[in-house]
C-alpha cells in the first residue's frame, strides 16, 4: 500500500461466527506497523489478541433492531441491489453515521469489509477505496456484484484451487487469494505429540467431530448413530453442539465443548467430520486429515458451494446432510 502512511485503514467485521474476526485480527496485527488501523464491529469479545495500537470502534449491529420500527417503514421491500437494508432501524442509522463520520475525519487510505455488500457500496459512494472479503456461495445477485464491481480489490481467504468456476474473469482478475489467513497452523504438532498433550491413547482410532461457531451447533443425534456404528473408534466433539435430549449417547462418544487448542485435537485425530466454515476448512486442510464434510445452512448457500469446491479439489468427501 502506497501513499501517506499516516492515513488509516478501516475494517468492518461481521460479528457472526469467528472467522471474520480471526482474519481481521491477523491482518490488522501486521498492518499496524505500517499505518493506523480502526476496526468497526458490534462485538468486542470475538477477537483474538490484538495489538494495543489498534483502535476498536463499537457500532450498533447492522442486522439486529433495537425496538420496533414503524410498521409501514419496516414493510418496505428491499431493492435488488441491497440485502439487509430495512427502513426505520435506528441501529443502522447510527452505525452508518459512525462509519461515514470516520471517513470524513480520517480520510482513510482504505476500507475493508468482512462482510457487507451495503458497506462496500457505501464506501464507494463516499469516495473511499474499498476491499471486499470474498466468500463462497451463490453471490451473483445485483447486491453482491455491485459491491464487487465497486471494490478496488477482492480478498479471498482460500486457495485459488477452491474458487468457484462460475466467477467472472473480471472478479478473479482483481482477487488476491490468501489461503490460511487468520489461522496459524505453523506449529501443528505431530499426531503422537498431540495425543500426549491431550492424554489420549497412542493406539486408539480417533474420530474428531469439529463444530464451528457460526450456527446453532452440530446436531448430536446423528453423531450417536455414527459412534455406535463405529464402535472400535473413540469419537470426540469440540465446539458447539445441539442436543435433542433423546440420543442415548454411547460410551465411545465424548463432547469436549469449546477448547483453546483445536490444533491439538485436529493433529491427534485419525479422521475428521465437520461442517465447512472458513476457519474449520483452513485448519483441516493444513493438517491433511481424511475428512468428511457436512455443510450447514448459511445465507447464499455459502457452505454448500464451499463443499462443492472441496469435493472438486479432492480435499474432502462431502455428504449434503447428517
C-alpha positions in Angstrom: 0.0 0.0 0.0 1.4 3.4 -1.0 0.6 6.9 -0.1 0.8 8.8 3.2 1.4 6.2 6.0 -0.5 8.4 8.5 -3.7 7.6 6.7 -5.6 4.9 8.4 -7.2 1.6 7.3 -10.7 0.9 8.4 -12.0 -2.6 8.7 -15.6 -3.6 9.2 -16.0 -7.0 10.9 -19.2 -9.1 10.8 -19.9 -10.5 14.3 -21.4 -13.9 13.4 -19.0 -16.8 13.9 -15.3 -16.3 14.5 -13.7 -16.4 11.0 -14.3 -12.7 10.2 -12.7 -11.6 13.5 -9.8 -14.0 13.2 -9.0 -12.7 9.7 -9.3 -9.1 10.7 -7.0 -9.6 13.7 -4.3 -11.3 11.7 -4.4 -8.6 9.0 -4.6 -5.7 11.5 -1.8 -7.0 13.7 0.5 -7.0 10.7 -0.7 -3.7 9.2 -0.5 -1.7 12.4 3.3 -1.4 11.9 2.7 0.5 8.7 -0.3 2.7 9.5 -3.2 3.2 11.9 -5.9 0.6 11.9 -9.5 1.0 13.1 -11.8 -2.0 13.5 -15.6 -1.5 13.3 -17.6 -4.2 14.9 -20.8 -4.7 17.0 -18.9 -7.1 19.4 -15.5 -6.9 21.1 -15.4 -10.4 22.6 -14.9 -12.4 19.3 -11.4 -11.1 18.6 -8.2 -13.0 19.3 -5.3 -10.9 20.8 -5.0 -7.5 19.2 -2.0 -5.1 19.1 -2.9 -2.4 21.7 -2.3 0.2 19.0 -5.3 -1.0 17.0 -8.4 1.0 17.8 -11.7 -0.8 18.1 -14.8 1.3 17.4 -18.1 -0.2 18.6 -21.0 0.2 16.3 -24.6 -1.0 16.6 -25.5 -4.2 14.8 -26.5 -3.8 11.2 -28.6 -6.9 11.5 -30.5 -6.6 14.8 -33.0 -3.8 15.6 -33.4 -2.0 18.9 -37.2 -1.9 19.5 -39.8 -2.0 16.8 -39.5 0.0 13.6 -42.7 1.8 12.3 -44.6 -1.0 10.6 -45.1 0.7 7.2 -41.4 1.5 7.0 -40.4 -1.9 8.2 -42.6 -3.4 5.5 -40.9 -1.6 2.6 -39.5 -4.0 0.0 -35.7 -4.2 -0.3 -34.2 -3.2 -3.7 -32.3 -5.9 -5.6 -29.0 -4.1 -5.1 -29.2 -4.5 -1.3 -29.6 -7.4 1.1 -30.1 -6.2 4.7 -31.4 -2.6 4.4 -34.7 -2.3 6.4 -36.1 1.2 6.8 -36.7 2.8 10.2 -33.9 1.0 12.1 -32.1 3.5 14.3 -29.2 1.0 14.8 -28.3 1.1 11.1 -28.6 4.9 11.1 -26.1 5.2 14.0 -23.7 2.6 12.5 -23.6 4.3 9.1 -23.2 7.7 10.8 -20.2 6.4 12.8 -18.5 5.0 9.7 -19.1 7.9 7.4 -18.1 10.3 10.2 -14.9 8.4 10.5 -14.4 8.6 6.7 -14.7 12.4 6.9 -12.4 12.7 9.9 -9.7 10.1 9.0 -9.6 10.5 5.2 -8.6 6.8 5.2 -6.3 5.1 2.7 -8.6 2.0 2.6 -11.8 0.4 4.0 -12.1 -3.3 4.2 -15.5 -5.1 4.6 -15.7 -8.6 6.0 -18.5 -8.8 5.1 -21.2 -6.4 4.0 -22.3 -5.6 0.4 -24.1 -2.5 1.7 -21.0 -1.1 3.4 -18.9 -1.8 0.3 -21.2 0.3 -1.7 -21.3 2.9 1.0 -17.5 3.3 0.8 -17.7 3.7 -3.0 -20.4 6.3 -2.6 -18.3 8.1 0.0 -15.3 8.0 -2.5 -13.2 5.8 -0.2 -11.3 2.8 -1.8 -12.7 -0.5 -0.7 -11.6 -4.1 -0.5 -14.3 -6.8 -0.1 -13.6 -10.1 1.5 -14.9 -12.8 -0.8 -16.9 -15.7 0.4 -18.2 -18.8 -1.3 -21.9 -19.0 -2.2 -24.4 -18.1 -4.8 -23.5 -14.4 -4.9 -24.2 -13.4 -8.5 -27.2 -11.2 -7.3 -27.1 -7.5 -8.0 -26.2 -6.6 -4.4 -23.1 -8.6 -4.2 -22.0 -7.9 -7.8 -22.4 -4.1 -7.2 -20.1 -4.3 -4.2 -17.5 -6.4 -6.0 -17.6 -4.2 -9.1 -17.2 -1.1 -6.9 -14.2 -2.5 -5.0 -10.6 -1.7 -5.6 -9.8 -5.3 -4.9 -11.2 -8.6 -3.5 -9.6 -10.7 -0.8 -10.3 -14.5 -0.9 -9.4 -16.3 2.3 -8.9 -19.6 0.5 -6.7 -21.2 -2.2 -7.3 -20.4 -5.8 -8.0 -24.1 -6.4 -11.1 -23.7 -4.3 -12.5 -20.9 -6.4 -16.0 -21.3 -7.9 -15.6 -21.7 -11.7 -18.6 -19.5 -12.5 -17.0 -16.4 -11.0 -16.5 -14.0 -13.9 -13.0 -13.3 -15.2 -13.0 -9.6 -14.1 -13.6 -10.7 -10.5 -10.9 -13.3 -10.5 -8.5 -10.8 -12.1 -8.8 -8.5 -9.1 -8.8 -11.2 -6.4 -5.9 -11.8 -4.1 -6.0 -15.4 -2.8 -4.8 -15.7 0.8 -5.3 -19.3 2.0 -4.8 -19.7 5.7 -5.1 -16.0 6.6 -6.2 -15.7 10.2 -5.3 -19.2 11.3 -1.8 -20.0 12.4 -1.2 -23.7 11.8 2.6 -23.5 11.5 3.1 -25.1 14.9 0.8 -28.0 14.3 2.1 -30.8 16.5 2.7 -34.4 15.3 -0.1 -36.9 16.0 1.9 -38.6 18.8 2.8 -35.3 20.5 -0.8 -34.0 20.3 -2.1 -37.2 21.9 0.4 -37.0 24.6 -0.7 -33.4 25.4 -4.3 -34.5 25.4 -3.7 -37.7 27.4 -5.1 -39.8 24.6 -4.0 -43.4 23.8 -1.4 -43.6 21.0 -3.1 -46.8 19.8 -6.7 -45.7 19.7 -8.6 -44.9 16.4 -9.9 -41.4 17.0 -12.6 -39.6 15.1 -12.9 -35.8 15.7 -16.2 -34.0 15.0 -15.3 -30.4 14.7 -18.2 -28.0 15.2 -17.9 -24.3 14.3 -19.3 -21.3 16.0 -21.4 -19.7 13.2 -24.6 -21.6 13.8 -26.7 -23.2 16.5 -24.4 -26.2 16.8 -23.8 -29.6 15.2 -26.6 -32.0 15.9 -25.6 -34.8 18.4 -28.3 -37.3 17.4 -26.6 -38.4 14.2 -23.3 -38.5 16.0 -24.6 -41.1 18.4 -25.5 -43.2 15.4 -22.1 -42.7 13.9 -20.3 -43.6 17.1 -22.5 -46.7 17.7 -21.8 -47.9 14.1 -18.0 -47.3 14.6 -17.7 -49.0 18.0 -14.0 -49.7 17.5 -13.1 -46.0 17.5 -13.2 -43.2 20.1 -15.3 -40.2 18.9 -14.8 -36.7 20.3 -16.6 -33.5 19.5 -15.2 -30.0 20.1 -17.2 -26.8 19.5 -20.9 -26.0 19.7 -23.3 -29.0 19.7 -27.1 -29.1 19.8 -28.7 -31.9 21.7 -32.2 -33.3 21.1 -32.0 -34.9 24.6 -33.1 -38.4 23.5 -29.8 -39.5 21.8 -28.7 -42.0 24.5 -25.0 -41.5 23.6 -22.7 -44.5 23.5 -19.6 -44.7 25.7 -17.2 -44.1 22.8 -18.6 -40.5 22.2 -17.4 -37.6 24.3 -18.3 -33.9 24.0 -15.5 -31.6 24.9 -17.2 -28.3 24.3 -15.2 -25.2 23.3 -11.4 -25.7 23.6 -8.5 -23.4 23.4 -6.3 -25.9 21.5 -8.2 -27.1 18.4 -5.0 -27.7 16.6 -4.0 -30.4 19.1 -7.3 -32.2 18.6 -7.0 -32.0 14.8 -3.4 -33.3 14.9 -4.4 -36.1 17.3 -7.3 -37.3 15.1 -7.2 -40.1 12.5 -10.4 -38.9 10.8 -12.4 -35.7 10.9 -16.0 -34.9 10.4 -17.2 -31.3 10.3 -19.1 -28.5 8.6 -17.1 -26.2 6.4 -16.8 -22.8 7.9 -13.8 -20.9 6.9 -11.7 -21.5 10.0 -12.5 -25.2 10.0 -11.6 -25.6 6.4 -8.2 -23.9 6.9 -7.3 -25.9 9.9 -8.3 -29.3 8.5 -6.6 -28.6 5.1 -3.4 -27.6 6.9 -3.5 -30.9 8.8 -4.2 -33.1 5.7 -6.5 -35.5 7.5 -9.1 -37.8 6.0 -12.2 -35.7 6.1 -16.0 -35.9 5.7 -17.8 -32.5 5.2 -21.4 -32.0 6.1 -22.3 -28.4 5.0 -24.5 -26.3 7.3 -27.2 -23.9 6.1 -25.8 -20.4 5.5 -27.1 -17.4 3.5 -26.5 -17.7 -0.2 -25.7 -21.4 0.2 -22.2 -20.5 1.3 -21.2 -23.8 2.8 -22.9 -25.8 0.1 -20.8 -24.1 -2.6 -17.7 -24.4 -0.4 -18.3 -28.1 0.0 -18.7 -28.4 -3.8 -15.3 -26.7 -4.2 -13.7 -29.1 -1.6 -15.1 -32.1 -3.4 -13.9 -30.9 -6.9 -10.4 -30.4 -5.5 -10.4 -33.9 -3.9 -9.9 -32.5 -0.5 -12.9 -34.0 1.3 -15.7 -36.4 0.9 -19.0 -34.5 1.1 -22.4 -35.5 2.1 -25.3 -33.0 1.9 -26.9 -33.7 5.3 -26.4 -35.5 8.6 
